[in-house]
Amino acid sequence: MSLEIVLVPLAIAVTKEVVEGIANRSQKNDQDYTVLPTRMKDESLLQQALEEWSCSFRKAETLDSLKTNNENEVTFIVNEEGSYSLVLPKSADIKAFEEWIEKVEGSYTHYLQQRVYQHLLEKAKEQGMILEKEELLEDHSIQLTYLVNR
């Protein structure tokens, strides 16, 4: 008997919500900031994704505590749901940053998938499962087939 597990890219599952989140960007009352919500919740994965795009990570606790001297500087805050939101000066090119954050989220999703994949392999090994076959499918998902009940 074998057990098949298919890991579908997380990007497909969150694309709709990411687009909706970007479309629902908000502006703080009298502040000169635009906030672009994201689905990213893990700070270390966010930092990895930003490094891939040659960017450094800067976090502010609240919009009220945010002070920026550079108009092109970007900062992240954690929203009520625990996700990171990108904070931009109101004068920033929002369309360009929407495209950029979509790329960063793609990198973030890739790192998240790697983490889930490694965790799954470790857990299966701990449970005594034997990996029979690993296959990369056309949609970039990974199909793992384990031997069970030996």
C-alpha positions as semicolon CSV with decimal commas, in nm:
position;residue;x (nm);y (nm);z (nm)
1;M;0,000;0,000;0,000
2;S;0,128;0,346;-0,078
3;L;0,021;0,695;0,018
4;E;0,050;0,987;-0,223
5;I;0,085;1,345;-0,106
6;V;0,072;1,630;-0,353
7;L;0,211;1,970;-0,258
8;V;0,037;2,234;-0,469
9;P;0,211;2,569;-0,497
10;L;0,077;2,806;-0,234
11;A;0,088;3,092;-0,481
12;I;-0,223;2,959;-0,655
13;A;-0,415;2,943;-0,330
14;V;-0,336;3,297;-0,220
15;T;-0,330;3,483;-0,552
16;K;-0,693;3,595;-0,528
17;E;-0,651;3,718;-0,172
18;V;-0,328;3,899;-0,254
19;V;-0,491;4,082;-0,543
20;E;-0,790;4,173;-0,325
21;G;-0,558;4,289;-0,048
22;I;-0,365;4,514;-0,282
23;A;-0,689;4,649;-0,425
24;N;-0,806;4,730;-0,073
25;R;-0,502;4,938;0,014
26;S;-0,576;5,199;0,273
27;Q;-0,452;5,541;0,365
28;K;-0,405;5,649;0,726
29;N;-0,629;5,940;0,823
30;D;-0,405;6,246;0,814
31;Q;-0,078;6,065;0,751
32;D;0,103;6,076;0,421
33;Y;0,128;5,699;0,386
34;T;-0,028;5,432;0,170
35;V;-0,056;5,084;0,320
36;L;-0,051;4,776;0,095
37;P;-0,162;4,461;0,281
38;T;0,014;4,131;0,206
39;R;-0,040;3,765;0,304
40;M;0,313;3,732;0,445
41;K;0,328;3,645;0,816
42;D;0,672;3,496;0,881
43;E;0,938;3,761;0,939
44;S;1,236;3,538;0,860
45;L;1,082;3,425;0,528
46;L;0,997;3,787;0,444
47;Q;1,358;3,887;0,511
48;Q;1,480;3,604;0,285
49;A;1,245;3,713;0,007
50;L;1,355;4,077;0,039
51;E;1,722;3,975;0,025
52;E;1,650;3,800;-0,303
53;W;1,536;4,138;-0,437
54;S;1,836;4,322;-0,282
55;C;1,620;4,496;-0,024
56;S;1,660;4,529;0,349
57;F;1,384;4,471;0,602
58;R;1,257;4,760;0,812
59;K;0,969;4,723;1,054
60;A;0,772;4,989;1,241
61;E;0,546;4,905;1,534
62;T;0,266;5,141;1,424
63;L;0,200;5,404;1,160
64;D;0,213;5,668;1,431
65;S;0,569;5,564;1,522
66;L;0,680;5,564;1,158
67;K;0,928;5,832;1,067
68;T;1,084;5,836;0,725
69;N;1,332;6,078;0,582
70;N;1,361;5,919;0,243
71;E;1,065;5,934;0,005
72;N;1,169;5,609;-0,160
73;E;1,207;5,418;0,166
74;V;0,964;5,135;0,241
75;T;0,870;4,988;0,575
76;F;0,653;4,701;0,695
77;I;0,408;4,695;0,984
78;V;0,215;4,399;1,123
79;N;-0,161;4,435;1,080
80;E;-0,440;4,301;1,305
81;E;-0,439;3,961;1,130
82;G;-0,066;3,917;1,190
83;S;0,029;3,977;0,827
84;Y;0,287;4,229;0,715
85;S;0,168;4,539;0,532
86;L;0,394;4,752;0,317
87;V;0,392;5,120;0,416
88;L;0,480;5,371;0,146
89;P;0,494;5,748;0,127
90;K;0,178;5,881;-0,037
91;S;0,397;6,020;-0,316
92;A;0,537;5,674;-0,408
93;D;0,459;5,509;-0,742
94;I;0,191;5,274;-0,608
95;K;0,157;5,073;-0,931
96;A;0,531;5,000;-0,936
97;F;0,525;4,894;-0,569
98;E;0,220;4,671;-0,628
99;E;0,416;4,491;-0,900
100;W;0,726;4,474;-0,677
101;I;0,540;4,337;-0,373
102;E;0,380;4,073;-0,596
103;K;0,731;3,957;-0,691
104;V;0,843;3,961;-0,328
105;E;0,536;3,754;-0,235
106;G;0,628;3,507;-0,508
107;S;0,973;3,468;-0,352
108;Y;0,818;3,443;-0,005
109;T;0,582;3,169;-0,127
110;H;0,875;2,977;-0,274
111;Y;1,062;2,986;0,059
112;L;0,745;2,889;0,246
113;Q;0,694;2,591;0,015
114;Q;1,055;2,482;0,074
115;R;1,001;2,498;0,450
116;V;0,675;2,299;0,432
117;Y;0,836;2,042;0,201
118;Q;1,135;1,991;0,434
119;H;0,904;1,969;0,737
120;L;0,689;1,708;0,562
121;L;0,995;1,498;0,471
122;E;1,119;1,512;0,832
123;K;0,780;1,421;0,981
124;A;0,731;1,131;0,740
125;K;1,077;0,998;0,827
126;E;0,999;1,028;1,200
127;Q;0,682;0,824;1,142
128;G;0,883;0,552;0,971
129;M;0,741;0,617;0,626
130;I;0,962;0,531;0,331
131;L;0,971;0,767;0,035
132;E;0,900;0,554;-0,270
133;K;0,881;0,823;-0,535
134;E;0,915;1,201;-0,566
135;E;0,790;1,366;-0,882
136;L;0,782;1,729;-0,997
137;L;0,455;1,787;-1,183
138;E;0,384;2,031;-1,468
139;D;0,221;2,284;-1,232
140;H;0,543;2,283;-1,021
141;S;0,375;2,089;-0,743
142;I;0,564;1,797;-0,593
143;Q;0,404;1,457;-0,564
144;L;0,549;1,235;-0,292
145;T;0,457;0,867;-0,274
146;Y;0,531;0,692;0,055
147;L;0,527;0,323;0,140
148;V;0,310;0,252;0,444
149;N;0,211;-0,066;0,633
150;R;0,523;-0,263;0,542
